Amino acid sequence: MAAEPEIRASDLAYVSRWGHAVSLGWRLLRRPDPVKTLEERQKRGAELRKHLTWPEKDASPEVVVIRLRDYLKYPKPDDRVIDFRASPWFKFEVKAITDTSLEVFASIQEVRIKRGKARPVKQGEDGFNVFVVGRIPLESIALIRWESDPAYSLPRLYCHYGRSPFREVIVYEGQMPRLSEVHGVRFKGRGYRFPRRFWWNWRMNREQKKYEKEQRQELEEWEPSSSSDDDL
């Protein structure tokens, strides 16, 4: 069982809806102290550079990013049918550590670029492949657990985020390990289409439960046979 993170008193606002609302309003209305933000970025950046290593030329270190408020949901699967917010946790490959953010690979997409926006192409349309990279603000990382967890044997980064852990999503072109940023371009998905997304989540949730039921049945069938063999 994964060790629970150390939670500061200021991070317990989620216990109460009113407390969370007050905490969220305070963070939105309060202007961040630039000096404190810079110090937090330097602290997190130094810690990440110290512990994260690139093992091979074409390999990247991996991390698990967990929403601090929902840390108890890790490593449970995200089986929500309606999801207006991002998943409570992600597993990413790290691309780079900059002065302001942790860059991670989000996906590889075939896109078309128009007016500074890269959008996925529809089936049958022409496009070109790019690496979609998300930038996680260093100051949003509240806690890092470097000891390997039982689920993935990876470091865990507990972050503050809402709809997405990324401040911005950019695109890179080229081949690993030589990638170059497409400057002035931001990645934009196709948007949230509620009926299609609802149907997709419902179907995946149903398939997951069916798979878990089959696994339990196989285990129940296997246990009696194994005990009878022991008796012999």
N, C-alpha and C positions, 0 to 999 in steps of 0.2 A: 504494500500500500504506500502510495506516495506521501512524503512528509508534507504537512500543511505549512503554508508560508507564514512568516511572521507578519501580523497585521497591526498597523499603527492605529491609534485611536481615531485619527482623521479618516481612515479608510472604512470605518464601520457604519457610515451613514446609510448604507444600503439596508441595514436592519429595519429601519423605519422608512416608509414611503415619504413621510413628511421630512424626515431627516435627509433623505436622498434629494428631495426637491430643493430644500434649503441649500444643501451642499452644491448642487448643480447650479442654482442661481448665483451663489456666491462665486463660483469659478468663472461663470460667464460674465458677471458684472465687474469682477475684480481684474484690474490690469496687471498682468504678470510683471514681477520685478525683473528687469533685464539682467541685472547682475546675478540674481539668484538662478535665473534660467541658464545663463552662461556657465555658472559654476556646476550646475546639475549636468549639463551636457558634457563638460570636461570630465567630470567624475565618472559618468556612465561610459563615455567613449574610452577612457583609459582602462576601465575594468574589462570592457569587451575586447579591446586589443590585446590585453594581457592573457585572456583565457581562450579566445577563439583562434584556432590555427587552421590553415589551409593544408590538409594532409598531402594532396597530390596536385599536379598541374591542372587537371581537369575536374577536380573535386572541390566541393564547397562544404564548410561546416553547416550543421543543421541545428535549429533551435525550435522550441515550442513557445509560441506566444499565447499567453492566457489573459483574458480579461480579469483583472484583480477582483472586481465585484462578484464574478461568477466562478471563482477558483475551484469551488466544490464540484463543478460540472466537468472538470477534467479528470480522467480521459474518457468520459462518457460520450457516445456518439450524439451528434446534433440531430435529433429526430423531430424537430419542430415542423409543423405543417404550415403555419403562418410565421414568416420570419422577416420582420421589418428592420431588424438589427443584424449586425454581423454575428457570425458564430462565436461562442464563448472561448474558443481556442483554435489555433492554427499550427501547422507544422511547416516551416519554411527552410529553404536553403539560403544562406547568407551570401550576398554578392560583395558588399563592401561596408566599411564603417567610415562615415564622413564626420565632419566637425559638428553637424547638426542632426544627423539621423543614422539609423541602421537600415541599409538597403537590402531587401530580400527579394528573391525571385517569386513572383506570384503565379505566373503561367507563361505559356508560349501561345501566341495568337497569330492568326492570319488576318491582317488588317488593311484598311485603306485610310490614307491620311488626307484630311481636308480641313482647311481653316484652323490648323494647329491642333486638330483632334484626330486621334487614331481610334477607329471603331472597327469591331470585328466584321468581316464580310459575311454576307449570306451565302448559303449553299449555291454553288455554281458561279459565283462572282470571282473575279481575279483580285488577288492581293499579294502581300509578301509577309513572311514570318518575322516576328519581332519577339523579343523577351520583354514581358511586362514586369516591371520592377516597382515595388512599393517602398515608400520611405516612412519608416516608423520614427517619430520624434524621440530623441534620446531622453528628453525631460519627461516623457510619458511613461518611461520604464520605472516603476516604483520599487521593484525587488527582483533580484536574480538569484536563482538557486542553481549552482554549478554542479552539484552532485547529480549523477544520473538517476532518472526516475524509472520506476519499474515498467512503465508502458512503452517508452521509446528509447530509453537510455540516452536521453538528450538533456541539455540545460533548459531550464524553464525561465522565461521572462514574463513577469507579472506586470501588465500594463494597464493604464487608464485609457479606455476608448469606448466609443459608442457605436455608430453605424459602421465604422471601419477603423482598423488600427493604423491606417496610413494617413499622413498629412497630404501627400500627393502621390499619384501613380504616373510613372513615366515609362518610356519605351527605349530599348536598346536594340541595335541591329548588329549583325556580324555572326561570327562563330566563336564558341568557347575555345580558349579563355579570352580571346581578343574581341571585346565588345565596345561599341562606341554609342554614346547617348545621342538620340535624335533630338537635338535642342529645339526648344520652343514648341514641343508636341507633348500633349497629355493624353493618356489613355482614357477613353470613355466607353463604358459598356453599353449594352443595348437598352438599359433602363429596367425598371422593375415592372414586369407585366404580371399582374396579380393572378389572373386565371391560369396562365401557363405555369407560373411558379408554384401556385397552390397544388395543381395537378401533379407536377413533378415531385414535390415534397411528399405528397400523400402516397404516391406510388412507391417512392424509395423507402418511406417509412413502413409501408405494408410489406415490401420485399425483405426488409431487415428483420421484421418480426417473424416472417415466415421462415427465414433462415435460422433465427434463434430457436424457433420451435422445433425444426428438424434436428438441430444440434442437440437439444435436450432429449428428444426421442432416441437418437442414436446413443447418447450416453446412458439412458435408462435401459436400453437393450443390451448394451455392452457390460454394464455392471453385474447383472445376474450371472451371465456366462463366465465372467472372470472369477466370481466367487465360487462357482461350481468347480472350476478348474483347480482352484486352491484346495478344495475339499478332497479332490482326488490325489 
